[in-house]
Amino acid sequence: MSLEAIKWRNGKLQILDQLLLPGVSRYIDITGVNDGWDAIYKMQVRGAPAIAIVGCLSLAVEIQHEIYEDKKVLFEEVKKKLEYLVSARPTAVNIKLAADNINKYAMKLCGDNVSPGEMKEQLILEITSMLEKDIADNKAIGDHGAAEILKKNPNEKQVRVLTHCNTGSLATAGYGTALGVVRSLHNNGKLEQLYCTETRPYNQGARLTAYELVHDKIPSTLICDDMVASLMKSKGISAVVVGADRVVANGDTANKIGTYQIAVLAKYHKVPFYIAAPFTTIDFSIPNGSGIKIEERPENELTHVNGVRIAAEGIKCWNPAFDVTPAELIEGIITEKGVYKPDELAALKK
């Protein structure tokens, strides 16, 4: 059984504090929107799908015990709180799209013949349905991605895959996106080895992905970020599959810092490079990667490890959380609806 990073039980929300992993597995209570914003910003929860789910569930927690006499008051409160939650991690598009969808649904309910109390309950049901949908979407992503990688490697009984950052149960409602592809390969007996990077400077690969892989008994090996070229040259990597925080209209993709250089290396070594993400990660409103806002993180995430300074005092730091991989380096974008070439995305816009 995969890890449960988000717990929703009887109107109560808890998340597995990912800042404490792998040393300590501890769940913390999210009692409202302020808690949700803090958990997202501090990266106690991370991964674009999980950010959206936890943010929206924190809203559900906050409004469930409130009494509203006016539907417009409820609508304005929901809109304001969602705008605040989106500001916690601006690069990830999923929470923005989820907020837009909830706002549209709230506006519809305002015009429907329902009471304020019924409107509140319908909003909560809409939000909580995100959990089941995300798991179903992830399993579809996993199956599509596994089939694609095996098709690209028809002569291999088992494949060797490289991934970057964390895209599993800790980054989603369960199963995972890129790690969901790995799970599907493993479940079908087709995975020889998964290689995961440390993912400096925040070590999501070493702390979180490795934790999941050991927990689920998936054959895996941890490498430093700067070992990727040597790995591709010496180990015969079948494919690279990573997640995404935002895919734009032309297929350019923002993902955890370090993804771009892996894509460049994959191109040189003729290793197919895939993005695995739910369709909601595609932002058709931005034409290319130059329009993606890149979040910059505090210097201490680069200069310190577990509160201990490892960098020289006084050194300046540049700490972007993401980089953008150009579409021409991407073999395919794996979604719950299928696998698409980057230049096929524009035709999919609704």
Secondary structure by P-SEA (a helix, b strand, c coil): cccccccccccbbbbcccccccccbbbbbbccaaaaaaaaaacccccaaaaaaaaaaaaaaaacccccccaaaaaaaaaaaaaaaaacccccaaaaaaaaaaaaaaaaaaaccccaaaaaaaaaaaaaaaaaaaaaaaaaaaaaaaaaaaaacccccbbbbbbcccccccccccccaaaaaaaaaaaaccccbbbbccccccccccccaaaaaaaaccccccccccaaaaaaaccccccccccccccccccccccccaaaaaaaaaaaacbbbbbbbccccccccccccccbbbbbbcaaaaacccccccccccbbbbbbcccccccccccbbbcccccccccccccccc
